[in-house]
């Protein structure tokens, strides 16, 4: 256990030293430091070429000139590094953005496929339930679809109750009204409309169910209940 603790402590110390070196490199490769290094190095090299300065420096001339040349090289390398780093970051950002766009496009395409699958499953379920309706019920439903808005249906009719129970129609008001002709046909009626599911999927019928739907005539006899009987 002590050996493992010492090893772990050594790893932590090494990481800390690497972080310090990285921070130092980051500071020394900042643009202001690089420009200052280049300026001092170039200035020193130019000054050293002045004959009177060379005489004054005497033995220090070679040392100063060598240090200035090294500073110039370091500055040039630093500038090249900064340019390469900036270029790398630009390229990395470009490909990261492209990757993100591709992933976003894939997600959207997946969502569209899933949405299309859900809608197709909903249409199939709707068509299957619709196929169990009688011709009379289909006739009433077709009348409501073609008329649009509110239709008044007799509540004593099993057709109305079945269409409501199977979710093809829904009531608009929770009260009934005597409608029809006072001296003729009249019944207690409930205001109904086609359900959102039915309105959404009724136009997507195909095959045998579409042919059956087209062969049924709308229940125009319900027009009589459009008239309200005044109390």
N, C-alpha and C positions, 0 to 999 in steps of 0.2 A: 504493500500500500504506500509506504513512504516514497518508493521509487516512482510509482505512477504519479504521485502528487508532484514530485520534482520534475518529471517529464512534462506534466501539464503546465506547471509554472514556467518551464522553459519555452513551451509553445506560445504561451500568453505573452511572454517577454519578447519573443521573436516577432510576433504579430504587431506588438506595440512599436518595435523598432522599424518594421516595414511601413507602418502607418506614418511614423515621423519622417522617414525618407521620402515617402510619397508626398507628404505635405511640403517638405523642403523643395522637392522637384517642382511642385505646383507653384511655389512662390518664385523660384528662380526662373521659371519659364513664362512668367507673366510678361505681357507686352512691354510694360514700362521698364521692367528690369532688363529685358533684352535690348530695347532701344538705348537705354543708358549704357549698357555694356558695349554695344556697337559704337555709340558716340565717343565714349572714352577711348576705346581701342583705336578707332580710326584717327581720332585727334592725336593720340600719343604717337602713332606711326608717322603721321604727317609732320608733327613737331620734331621727331627724331631725325627727319631728313634735312632739317635746317643745319647747315655746316656749323654755325656758331653754337647751336645747342649740342651737337655731337661732341664738340670740343669741351664744352662745360661738363657734359655727362661723363666723358672719358670712359672709365672702366664699367660704369653703370649702363652704358649705351646698349650693349648686347642684351643684358638682362631685361632692361625695360622694353626693348624692341621685341624680344621673345615673348614676354608677358603680354604685350599689346597684341601680338599676332595670335597668341593662344586665346585671348579674349575675343578677338575678331572671329576666330574659328568657332568658339563656343557660341557667340551671338548668332552667327549664320546658321549653325546647327539648331540652335534654339528656335530661330524664326522658322526654319524648315519644319521642325517638329510641330510648332504651333499651327502652321498652315496644313500640315498633314493631319493633325488632330481635328482641326476644324472641318477639313474635307471628309474625314472619316465620320464625324458626327453628322454632317449633312447627308452623306450616303446612307448611314445607319437610320437617320430619321426618315429619309425617303422610302427605304425598304420597309421600315416599321409601319409607316403610313399605308404603303401598298398592301402589306400583310393585313393590317387592320381593316382596310377597305374590302379585301378578299374575304376575310372572316365575317365582316358585316354582311356582305353580299350572300355568303353561304347561309348565314343565319336567316336572312330575309327570305331566301329561296326555300329553306327548310320550313319556315313559318307559312309561306304560301302553299307549299305542298301539303302541310298538315291541315291548313285551312280548307284547301280544296278537297282533301280526303274527308274532313268532317262534314263539309257541305254535301258531298256525294253520298255519304252514309245517311245524312239527314233526309236527302231526297228519296233515297231508296226506302227508308223507313216510312216516309210520308206516303209514297206510292203504294207500299204494302198495306198500310192502314186504309188508304183510300179504296183499295181493291175489295175490301170487306163491306163497303157500303152498298146498300140496295140501289136500284135504278131511281127509285123515288127520292132517296136521300141525295144521290148525285144530282138529280134534277133541281132540288131545292138549293143545294150548294152552288150549282152553276148559275142559277138565277141570282143569288146573292153576289157572286163574283162579277157577273156581267153588269149588274146594277150598281155595285159599289156603294159605299156609305152604309146607311142603316136600313135594315129590312125588318118589318114586323111579322113575327111568326106566331101562329097559334100555339099556346103552351099545352093544349090538350093533345096535340099531335105527337105521336111517338118519334116521328122524324126529327122534330126540333130537339127533343130530349136526347136522342142518340147523337145528333151532330154536336150538341153541346158537351155531352159526356165523352166523346172521342176527341174533343179539342179542335174541331174544325171551325166552330163558331164560338163567340163569346157574347154575353149580354152587355148592353150599353148602359141601361138603367135597371135598377132592382125593383121596379114597379111594373105592373101590367096595366093594360088599357083595353077597354072594349072598342074593337075596331071592325070595320066592314060596313054593311048596309043595315040600317035599323030595321027595315021591313024585309030584309033578305038575309044573306049569309053574314053572320057576325060572331066573333069569338074574342075571348080574352087573349091578348097578344103581348109578346115581349119583344122589345127592341133589341135586335142583335146585329152583329157585324162579323165579317170573316176574320178569323184569328190571324195574327201576324205570321205564324208558321205556314198557314194555308195560303195566304196572300203571297208569301215569298216563294213557295215551292210549286204552286199549282201550274205555273207556266213552264215547268221543267219536265213535264210528263212526256213519256215516249213509249213506243211499242204498243202492246195490247191495251195498256191502261189509257194511253192517249186516244186510241181509236174508240174505246168505250166512252171516254169523256166526250169526245166529239159527236158520238151517236146519240147522246142523251139530250133531250130538249129541256131548256130552262123552265122552271115551274112558274109560268106566267100567271097562273091562277092565284098566286099570292098577291097580285096587284090590288085585289079587292080590300086587303087589309091595310093598304096605304091610307085609307080614309078613316079618320077618327069619328066616333059617334059621340056627339055632344051630350052631356048629362042633362 
